[in-house]
Amino acid sequence: KVVLVMDNLNTHSIASLYQIFTPEKAFNLASRLEIHYTPKHGSWLDIAEIELSALGRQCIGKERIPDLETLRSLLKSWYVDRNNKQRGVEWHFTTSDARTKLKHLYPIISI
């Protein structure tokens, strides 16, 4: 099984596989997937993307990893250090900012 975390974009569905592959191939791929959808308004996904970006920049970089054991060793030292630092995310986009910058998305209600 492949565990796949996807957001709720309308194109992110099993049906998309059937648009690209033959029905047999799409079915085989779909049966191997265990899909977990993110919450529609889940900012934790942003945090996951930040962590993956840091992993790429701080751990893997642009070097080619020769084998799985080397990758595991690099990852372990990186995530142990990262977890020990317990760094959080400081959100700079406040509710007030959202109401101002995204005003066009809010409905106009006349009473």
Sequence and secondary structure as in RCSB ss.txt:
>XXXX:A:sequence
KVVLVMDNLNTHSIASLYQIFTPEKAFNLASRLEIHYTPKHGSWLDIAEIELSALGRQCIGKERIPDLETLRSLL
KSWYVDRNNKQRGVEWHFTTSDARTKLKHLYPIISI
>XXXX:A:secstr
 EEEEE   TT STHHHHHHS HHHHHHHHHHEEEEE  TT THHHHHHHHHHHIIIIIITT    SHHHHHHHH
HHHHHHHHHHT        HHHHHHHTGGGS     
